[in-house]
Amino acid sequence: MNGDPVSPRSLRGLDWLNFFVADVQTGFGPFIAIYLTTQHWTDLAIGGVLSLGTIVAMASQLPAGALVDWMPSKRLAAALAIGAITGSALLFVLMPSHFGIGLAEILHGFASCMLNPAIAAVSISLVSVAALGERLGRNARFASIGNGVAAAVMGGFGYYFAPGSVFWLTAALGVPSLLALSRIESRRVVRDAAERRRPHGGTWAELRALFLDRRLLAFMACIVLFQMADAAMLPFVGSEIAGKAGSVANLVIAACIVWPQMVVAAISPWVGRAAQRHGRRRLLLLGFAAEPLRGLLFGLTGSPVPVVLIQGLDGISAAVIGVLLPLIAADIARERGHFNLTMGAIGLAVGLGATVSSGAAGAIANGVGVRAAFFALAGAGLLATVAVWFLMPETVTDQESTTT
């Protein structure tokens, strides 16, 4: 697919790029709320700026994807995104005003929407079609390890040093991210593997064909339903554990975060290989089916040890989604073009589902109870699995899926 063999140096650089980028992104998780609380922000103000970040991320999915598609160098796109995310981390500590934090959230939201598609595009440029699944699985493994390591290190920094030290560390991690990116050799990314075979009906005709592609529409619908089940589940577990586990609640929640990351790191390469051999649809069914089971079990127990064990199911779903999302986008782009725009459209579906999940589950919990909320989330997961079964076509041909 991509001409000359790729050097081991480039492949190792891509491994470390995924590791350090995950480290950088971890700094923008729950640490924001903790930091802003120490800056005497009210809960309302914190909620407002976090909502701004969510809105920007959703609104940026398609424009950011289109921008990465337009840029000839995907490495440059990734470098600019890393630089912008580093800059937003510095804004948190250098300008902790409403304007500065708002600007940081806007910068981070748009840059994050550029970064993941750019890394996926760089990965596509380095490996053959047959090796893409395993490569994306390896990406997910190193990103998962990076998330786990960064969460532990940043938690320690926030505990032993000033809360703002988390953002200094986040900004500093931008440097090894860029160094890892520099180790990846510059290769021309083929915008579309089937570009020579596509009819050239103009940009608007291509975009219309893309957004009417049955595979893309079906996958977006399935992802919306999956995120409706997934996004609110761990926050509700956290609130329930906080009321039951007392002083060890933080340790239980930390275990609920780290344990799935270990599962993702362990099985992601296998998911990639299996997707290449057996197609995407079977693996999607496996990953989606874990979600309703997880919600049902959470609804039946709230004890700390079973909760941590149940959370391992999230690692199965996360590994499948993490590998197959860019892989299915690549399948669609192979015929329709606009890989990064396709990634943006799927990212928009992720954001929509997550937004609905939090609001709907919160309303159910307030009106009926937390147990009912878990069962409702399990129902959404079951609906997502049924949607994959009935709506989602296989996106890879038999010849491609059996090529190794």
C-alpha positions in Angstrom: 0.0 0.0 0.0 2.7 2.5 1.0 5.7 1.6 -1.1 9.1 1.2 0.7 9.4 -0.8 3.9 9.0 1.2 7.1 11.9 1.5 9.4 11.6 0.0 13.0 12.6 3.5 14.2 9.3 4.9 12.8 7.2 2.2 14.3 8.8 2.6 17.7 8.3 6.4 17.3 4.6 5.8 16.7 4.4 3.5 19.8 5.9 6.3 22.0 3.8 9.0 20.3 0.7 7.1 21.4 2.1 6.7 24.9 3.0 10.3 25.5 -0.1 11.8 23.8 -2.2 9.7 26.2 -0.1 11.1 29.1 -0.8 14.7 27.8 -4.6 14.1 27.4 -4.9 12.6 30.9 -4.1 16.0 32.4 -7.4 17.4 31.1 -9.6 14.9 33.0 -10.9 15.3 36.5 -7.8 17.3 37.5 -9.4 20.4 35.9 -12.3 20.5 38.5 -9.8 19.8 41.3 -7.5 22.6 40.2 -10.3 25.2 39.6 -11.7 24.5 43.1 -8.4 25.4 44.6 -8.6 28.7 42.6 -11.9 29.4 44.4 -14.1 28.8 41.4 -17.8 28.0 42.2 -19.4 24.8 41.1 -21.5 26.7 38.7 -18.4 28.3 37.1 -16.6 25.0 36.9 -19.6 23.3 35.3 -19.9 26.2 32.8 -16.3 26.0 31.6 -16.4 22.2 31.4 -19.6 22.4 29.3 -17.8 24.9 27.1 -15.1 22.4 26.5 -17.6 19.7 25.6 -19.5 22.0 23.2 -16.3 23.0 21.5 -15.2 19.4 21.1 -18.5 18.4 19.6 -18.6 21.4 17.2 -15.0 20.9 16.2 -15.2 17.2 15.1 -16.1 17.8 11.5 -14.1 21.1 10.9 -11.0 19.5 12.5 -11.3 16.4 10.5 -11.7 18.4 7.3 -8.6 20.5 8.2 -6.5 17.3 8.7 -7.8 15.9 5.4 -6.8 19.2 3.7 -3.3 19.3 5.2 -0.7 17.4 3.0 1.4 16.5 6.1 -0.4 14.6 8.8 2.8 14.7 10.9 2.5 18.5 10.8 -1.2 18.3 11.8 -0.3 16.1 14.7 2.6 18.5 15.8 0.3 21.5 15.6 -2.3 19.8 17.7 0.2 18.7 20.3 1.6 22.3 20.5 -1.9 23.7 20.9 -2.7 21.2 23.7 0.6 22.1 25.4 -0.3 25.8 25.1 -3.8 25.2 26.7 -2.2 23.4 29.6 0.1 26.4 30.2 -2.9 28.8 30.1 -4.5 26.9 33.0 -1.6 27.9 35.3 -0.5 31.2 33.7 -3.9 32.7 33.2 -6.4 31.1 35.6 -9.0 33.8 34.9 -12.4 33.0 33.3 -11.1 34.3 29.9 -7.8 32.3 30.2 -9.5 29.0 31.2 -12.2 29.5 28.6 -9.6 30.1 25.9 -7.7 27.0 27.1 -10.8 24.8 26.9 -11.5 26.1 23.3 -7.9 25.5 22.2 -7.8 22.0 23.8 -11.2 21.0 22.4 -10.3 21.8 18.8 -6.8 20.5 19.0 -7.9 17.2 20.4 -10.3 16.7 17.5 -7.3 17.1 15.2 -4.9 14.9 17.1 -6.6 11.5 17.1 -7.4 11.5 13.3 -3.9 12.8 12.5 -2.3 10.0 14.5 -4.6 7.4 12.8 -3.7 8.9 9.4 0.1 8.7 10.2 -0.5 5.0 11.2 -2.2 4.3 7.9 0.7 5.8 6.0 3.2 3.5 7.7 1.6 0.0 7.3 -0.2 -2.1 4.7 -3.9 -2.7 4.7 -3.3 -6.2 6.0 -1.3 -4.9 9.0 -3.5 -1.9 9.8 -5.7 -3.7 12.4 -2.7 -4.9 14.4 -1.1 -1.5 14.2 -4.2 0.2 15.5 -4.3 -2.4 18.3 -0.7 -1.6 19.2 -1.6 2.1 19.2 -4.5 1.4 21.6 -2.1 -0.7 23.8 0.4 2.1 24.2 -2.3 4.7 24.7 -3.8 2.6 27.4 -0.5 2.1 29.2 0.1 5.9 28.9 -3.3 6.7 30.5 -2.6 4.4 33.4 0.9 5.7 34.1 -0.1 9.3 33.7 -3.1 9.0 36.0 -0.9 7.6 38.8 1.9 10.1 38.2 -0.4 13.2 38.0 -2.3 12.1 41.0 1.0 12.0 42.9 2.0 15.4 41.6 -1.4 16.9 42.6 -1.1 15.4 46.1 2.5 16.2 46.9 2.8 19.5 45.1 0.6 22.4 44.2 -2.6 21.4 42.2 -1.3 23.4 39.2 1.7 21.2 38.9 -0.4 18.7 37.0 -0.7 21.2 34.2 3.0 22.0 34.2 3.7 18.3 33.9 1.1 18.0 31.1 2.8 20.8 29.2 6.2 19.2 29.8 5.0 16.0 28.3 4.4 17.7 25.1 8.1 17.7 24.5 8.6 13.9 24.4 5.4 13.7 22.3 7.0 15.9 19.7 10.3 14.0 19.9 8.5 10.7 19.3 6.7 12.3 16.4 10.0 13.4 14.9 11.3 9.8 14.9 8.5 8.8 12.4 9.8 9.1 8.9 8.1 11.5 6.6 5.9 9.6 4.1 3.2 10.8 1.8 -0.1 9.8 3.2 -2.4 8.5 0.5 -5.5 10.4 1.0 -7.6 7.6 -0.3 -6.4 4.1 -1.3 -9.1 4.1 -4.0 -8.6 7.7 -5.1 -7.7 6.6 -8.6 -10.9 4.5 -8.8 -13.3 7.1 -7.5 -15.4 9.1 -9.9 -14.3 12.7 -9.7 -17.7 14.4 -9.3 -16.4 17.3 -7.3 -15.9 17.9 -3.6 -19.6 18.4 -2.8 -20.6 15.3 -4.6 -17.9 13.3 -2.7 -19.1 14.7 0.6 -22.7 13.9 -0.2 -21.7 10.4 -1.1 -19.8 10.0 2.1 -22.5 11.2 4.4 -25.1 9.1 2.7 -22.9 6.0 2.9 -25.0 3.3 4.6 -22.0 1.9 6.6 -21.1 5.3 8.0 -24.7 6.1 9.0 -25.2 2.7 10.5 -22.0 2.9 12.5 -22.8 6.4 13.8 -26.2 5.3 14.9 -24.7 2.3 16.7 -22.0 4.5 18.4 -24.6 7.0 19.6 -26.5 4.2 21.3 -23.3 2.7 22.7 -22.2 6.0 24.2 -25.7 6.5 25.7 -25.1 3.3 27.6 -21.4 3.9 28.4 -20.7 7.5 29.2 -22.7 7.9 32.5 -21.9 4.4 33.9 -18.6 5.0 35.7 -19.7 8.5 37.1 -22.8 6.8 38.7 -20.6 4.0 40.0 -18.4 6.7 41.6 -21.3 8.5 43.3 -22.6 5.2 44.6 -19.2 4.0 45.9 -18.6 7.4 47.5 -21.6 6.8 49.7 -20.7 3.3 50.6 -16.9 2.9 50.7 -16.1 5.9 52.8 -12.3 6.6 53.0 -11.4 3.9 50.5 -13.7 5.3 47.8 -10.9 7.1 45.9 -8.9 3.8 45.8 -11.9 1.9 44.5 -12.5 4.5 41.7 -8.8 4.5 40.9 -9.0 0.7 40.5 -12.1 1.1 38.3 -10.0 3.3 36.0 -6.7 1.3 36.0 -8.2 -2.2 35.7 -10.0 -1.6 32.4 -6.8 0.1 31.0 -4.9 -3.1 31.8 -7.5 -5.1 29.9 -7.2 -2.7 26.9 -3.4 -3.0 26.9 -3.6 -6.8 27.1 -6.2 -7.5 24.3 -6.0 -4.6 21.9 -3.4 -6.2 19.5 -5.5 -9.4 19.5 -8.6 -7.3 18.6 -6.7 -5.8 15.6 -5.5 -9.2 14.4 -8.9 -10.8 14.8 -10.6 -7.9 12.9 -8.2 -8.4 10.0 -8.9 -12.2 9.9 -12.6 -12.4 10.7 -13.9 -8.9 9.8 -15.2 -6.0 11.9 -18.8 -7.0 12.6 -18.1 -10.0 14.8 -15.7 -8.0 17.0 -18.2 -5.1 17.2 -20.8 -7.5 18.5 -18.4 -8.7 21.2 -17.5 -5.2 22.3 -21.1 -3.9 22.3 -22.5 -7.0 24.1 -20.2 -6.4 27.1 -21.9 -3.1 27.8 -25.4 -4.2 28.7 -24.0 -7.0 30.8 -21.9 -4.4 32.6 -24.9 -2.2 33.3 -27.0 -5.1 34.5 -24.4 -6.3 36.9 -23.8 -2.8 38.3 -27.6 -2.6 38.9 -27.5 -5.8 40.9 -24.5 -5.0 43.2 -22.8 -1.9 44.7 -20.1 -3.7 46.7 -16.6 -2.4 46.0 -14.8 -5.6 45.0 -17.5 -6.9 42.6 -17.8 -3.4 41.1 -14.0 -3.3 40.3 -14.2 -6.8 38.7 -17.3 -5.8 36.7 -15.5 -2.8 35.4 -13.2 -5.1 33.5 -16.0 -5.5 31.0 -15.4 -1.8 30.1 -11.9 -2.8 29.0 -13.3 -5.2 26.5 -15.6 -2.6 25.0 -12.9 0.1 25.1 -10.4 -2.2 23.3 -12.9 -3.0 20.6 -14.1 0.5 20.0 -10.6 2.0 20.2 -9.3 -0.3 17.5 -12.3 -0.6 15.3 -13.4 3.0 15.2 -10.4 4.2 13.0 -10.3 0.8 11.2 -14.0 1.1 10.1 -13.3 4.8 9.2 -10.4 3.6 7.0 -12.6 1.0 5.3 -15.1 3.6 4.4 -12.5 6.1 3.3 -10.9 3.5 1.1 -13.9 3.9 -1.3 -15.3 7.3 -0.3 -12.2 9.3 0.6 -11.9 11.9 3.4 -10.6 9.6 6.2 -10.2 12.3 8.8 -13.6 13.8 8.0 -15.1 10.4 8.5 -13.3 10.1 11.8 -14.8 13.5 12.7 -18.3 12.4 11.9 -17.9 9.3 14.1 -16.4 11.5 16.8 -19.5 13.7 16.7 -21.7 10.6 17.2 -19.6 9.7 20.2 -20.1 13.2 21.7 -23.9 13.2 21.0 -24.3 9.8 22.7 -22.3 10.8 25.7 -24.2 14.1 26.2 -27.6 12.3 26.1 -26.3 9.6 28.4 -25.4 12.0 31.3 -28.6 14.0 31.1 -31.0 11.0 30.7 -29.4 8.8 33.3 -29.3 11.7 35.8 -33.0 12.3 35.3 -33.8 8.6 35.8 -31.6 8.4 38.9 -33.3 11.5 40.5 -36.8 10.3 39.6 -36.6 6.6 40.2 -33.2 5.7 41.7 -29.7 4.8 40.8 -30.6 1.1 40.3 -33.1 2.1 37.7 -30.5 4.3 36.0 -28.1 1.4 35.7 -30.9 -0.8 34.2 -31.8 1.9 31.7 -28.1 2.2 30.7 -28.0 -1.6 30.2 -31.1 -1.3 28.1 -29.4 1.3 25.9 -26.4 -1.0 25.6 -28.7 -3.9 24.6 -30.3 -1.7 22.0 -26.9 -0.8 20.6 -25.9 -4.4 20.3 -29.2 -5.2 18.5 -28.5 -2.3 16.2 -25.1 -3.7 15.3 -26.7 -7.1 14.5 -29.5 -5.7 12.3 -28.0 -2.4 10.8 -24.3 -2.7 10.7 -22.9 -4.3 7.5 -19.4 -5.7 7.2 -17.0 -3.0 6.1 -14.2 -5.1 4.8 -14.2 -7.6 1.9 -13.5 -11.3 2.4 -10.2 -10.9 0.6 -9.0 -8.1 2.8 -10.1 -9.8 6.0 -8.3 -13.0 5.3 -5.0 -11.3 4.1 -2.4 -11.4 6.8 
